[in-house]
Amino acid sequence: MRFEIIHCHGSGNDFPLIDARALSLRDEQWAGVARALADRAGPVGGDGLLLLTNGDDSHAFGMRMFNSDGSEAETCLNGLRCVARAGFEALGIDRARVRLKTSSVDAVRDVEIAPGVWTVRETAGPATLTVATWPMDAGAGRIVDAPVPPLDGERRFTAVAIPNPHLVSFVDRVDEAELVRLGEVCEAAPSWLPNRANVSFVEVRGPETIFVRTFERGVGLTNSCGSAMAASTYAAGLTGRVAWDADITVLNAGGLVRARAGEDAIVSLSGNATWEWGGSVEVDADAGRASDLVVTRRYADEVAAWAKVAG
């Protein structure tokens, strides 16, 4: 099966994107396509697969996101900006309510975060703190700046779903080895956390700046995770580390976004939706293999504009 794709990224979180509105594949086939296209050893590579899907009476269009291991995520806010751009361009609009797996998000084309950088603002939430819905059995109904006994007796976490589940820990300095160790515990789907969770370490670098490093469920250590940045911004407000409704710069290994969290648990992110290249590729969904990539267009100006932001 041959697919037309756009290779894109949001804050360094990179994906192949397919307009799937006229395609009919079973979920297990899409999982195979995701494993094939997101394979870093294959011709495309990425943190997962994004699909632009049809809307309904309440949504202009929808998004599905499959991780590189073929599992489907509830959302991906970095990827959503890219899907929103694709939907805007396909439909000739500049704002939309977008249907996700278990929720909805409002997206609008925003003022450029930097010259030449295609920018989308997304509003998600409300974030929730009830861990039983994940489910997570950690001895408490809510975890706010407190230990998670099955995970680590000393480190303190805030558990937030937006709607992906996140464990956020504020640190003086990110220790990637420890982050990977804790992330792998959660990735193994232990009995107390059967659906797994994302784990983030967050440095507060000032009253309006945080740095987020994430071990992402189904992916591993990633340059950027949009829902982790949203969850971290909300957790920072909830624990008094930043002010509610303040404009926060959220840094990550892939770049940055602008963020704002309110006491109503609504979080907005504004960041890039950058096209890198477009083309077509052959995929054997059953075998999870991709081949015969043909690149037909490169977006060198967009790549260069983002490079000035990401440094």
LUMGUZA-89538 format. One record per residue (C-alpha): x, y, z; residue in three letters. Coordinates in steps of 0.2 Angstrom, whole numbers, plus 2048, in hexadecimal, padded with zeros to 3 digits. Each point is the difference from the previous one (the first is absolute). Layout:
<rs>
XYZALA;...
</rs>
This chain:
<rs>
800800800MET;8078117FBARG;7FD81080BPHE;8028127FDGLU;80980780FILE;806811807ILE;80E7FE80CHIS;7FE80E80ECYS;804805811HIS;7F980980FGLY;80E80680CSER;80C7F37F9GLY;7F37F2803ASN;8007F97EEASP;7F37F67F6PHE;7FB7F97F0PRO;7EE8077FDLEU;7F37F87F4ILE;7F08087FAASP;7F57F0805ALA;7EF8087FDARG;7FD7F57F0ALA;8097F1807LEU;7F87F0808SER;80D7F680ALEU;7FD7F680FARG;808805810ASP;80C7F2800GLU;8058057EEGLN;803812806TRP;80B7FA80EALA;80A7F77F3GLY;80280F7F6VAL;80580A80FALA;80E7F3805ARG;8068017EEALA;8008127FDLEU;806805812ALA;80F7F47FFASP;81080A802ARG;8097F27F6ALA;7F48017F2GLY;7FE80D7F2PRO;7F580C809VAL;802800813GLY;7F780A80DGLY;7F9800812ASP;7EF7F97F9GLY;7F38017F3LEU;7F380E7FELEU;7F07FE7F7LEU;7F480E7FALEU;7EF7F8801THR;7EE8067FCASN;7F680B80BGLY;7EE7FF806ASP;7F280C805ASP;80B80880ESER;8117FE7F8HIS;8088077F0ALA;80C7F1800PHE;8087F480BGLY;8117F9805MET;8077EF804ARG;8117FD806MET;8097EF801PHE;8107FF80AASN;8107F87F8SER;7FB7EF808ASP;7EF8007F8GLY;7F680580FSER;7F380E7FEGLU;80280F80CALA;7F180A806GLU;8088107F9THR;8118087FBCYS;800812802LEU;8108037F5ASN;7F87F57F3GLY;7EF808801LEU;8088117FAARG;8067F77F1CYS;7EF7F77FDVAL;7F7811803ALA;80B8087F3ARG;7FC7F27F3ALA;7EE802804GLY;8008137FEPHE;8097FF7F0GLU;7F47F27F9ALA;7F0809805LEU;8068127FEGLY;7FD805812ILE;80A80780EASP;7F87F9810ARG;7F77F0804ALA;7FA7F480EARG;80A7F07FDVAL;7FA7EF805ARG;80C7F580ALEU;7FF7EE806LYS;7F8805810THR;7FE813800SER;7FF80F7F6SER;80C80F7FEVAL;7FE8117F9ASP;80E8067F3ALA;8038107F8VAL;80D8077F4ARG;80A80C80CASP;80C80E7FEVAL;8117F97FAGLU;80B7FA80FILE;80F8067F6ALA;8018077EEPRO;7FC7F37F3GLY;7FA7F380DVAL;7EE7FA7FDTRP;7F8801811THR;7F07F8807VAL;7F8803811ARG;7F77F2808GLU;7F5800810THR;7FF7EF809ALA;7F87FA810GLY;7FA80180DPRO;80E7F6807ALA;7FB7F480DTHR;8087F9810LEU;7F67F0804THR;80C7F27FDVAL;7F37F2801ALA;7FB8047EETHR;8127FC7F9TRP;7FF7F480APRO;80E80280CMET;8007F8811ASP;80D80A80BALA;7F7801810GLY;7F78117FDALA;7F28077F6GLY;80B80F7FBARG;812803800ILE;806812801VAL;813802804ASP;8007F0809ALA;8097EF7FFPRO;7FA7F27F5VAL;8057F180BPRO;8007F37F3PRO;80C80B7F5LEU;80C80980CASP;7FF802812GLY;809811800GLU;7FB8097F0ARG;7F180B800ARG;7F48007F2PHE;7F08097FATHR;7F47F47F6ALA;7F78097F2VAL;7F57FA7F2ALA;7FD80B7F1ILE;7FA7F47FAPRO;8107F57FFASN;8067FB811PRO;810809806HIS;80B7FF810LEU;808811802VAL;80F80280CSER;809811803PHE;8127FF801VAL;80F80B802ASP;8097F87F2ARG;7FA7F27F4VAL;8087F0802ASP;7FD7F77F0GLU;8067EF806ALA;7F380180FGLU;7F28067F4LEU;8037F17F4VAL;8017F480FARG;7EF806807LEU;7F88027EFGLY;8057EE7FCGLU;7F77FA810VAL;7F08097FACYS;8037FA7EEGLU;8007EE806ALA;7ED801805ALA;8027FA812PRO;7F07FA809SER;7FE811809TRP;8018097EFLEU;7F97F47F3PRO;7FE80E7F2ASN;811807803ARG;804813802ALA;80B80E7FAASN;80E80680CVAL;807811800SER;80E809809PHE;7FD813801VAL;80D80E804GLU;7F8810805VAL;80C80D7F9ARG;7F7810805GLY;7EF807804PRO;7FB7FE7EDGLU;80B7F27FATHR;8017ED802ILE;80A7F27F8PHE;7F77F07FDVAL;8087EF7FCARG;7F57F17FDTHR;8007ED7FFPHE;7F17FE7F5GLU;7F57F1800ARG;8027F57F1GLY;80F80A7FAVAL;80D80280DGLY;80B80F804LEU;7FA80E7F3THR;8068117FBASN;7EE807804SER;7EF7FA806CYS;7F280D7FEGLY;7F47F880DSER;80F7FF80CALA;8038127FEMET;7EE804803ALA;7FF7F580FALA;811807807SER;7F98127FETHR;7F07FB809TYR;80A7F780EALA;80B80F802ALA;7F180B803GLY;7F87F480BLEU;80F7FF80BTHR;803813800GLY;8107FF7F6ARG;7F980C7F3VAL;7F180B800ALA;7EF7FB7F9TRP;7FC8087EFASP;8128067FEALA;8087FF7EFASP;80D7F2802ILE;80F7FB7F5THR;8017EE800VAL;8117FA7FALEU;8057EE7FAASN;80D7F77F7ALA;7F88047EFGLY;7FC812803GLY;7F2809809LEU;7ED804801VAL;7F780E809ARG;7F47FA80DALA;7F280680CARG;7F77F680DALA;7F180680AGLY;7F97FB811GLU;7F17F97F6ASP;80D7F37F9ALA;7FF8067EEILE;8118017F8VAL;8058087F0SER;8107FD7F6LEU;80680A7F1SER;80E7F97F6GLY;8067FB7EFASN;7F97F57F2ALA;80E7FE7F5THR;8007F67EFTRP;8117F87FCGLU;7FD7F77F0TRP;7F27F77F7GLY;8007F07F5GLY;7F97EF7FFSER;8057EF807VAL;7FB7EE7FEGLU;7FB7F7810VAL;7FD7EE804ASP;7F480280FALA;8007EE805ASP;8137FF800ALA;802811807GLY;80D8057F3ARG;80280F7F5ALA;8098027EFSER;80280A7F0ASP;7FF811808LEU;7FF80E7F3VAL;802812806VAL;7F780C7F5THR;802810809ARG;80B80780EARG;7FB80F80BTYR;811807802ALA;7FA812805ASP;7F57F980EGLU;80E7F4807VAL;80C80F800ALA;7F480C809ALA;7FD7F380ETRP;8137FD801ALA;802812805LYS;7F47FD80FVAL;8067EF805ALA;8128057FFGLY;
</rs>
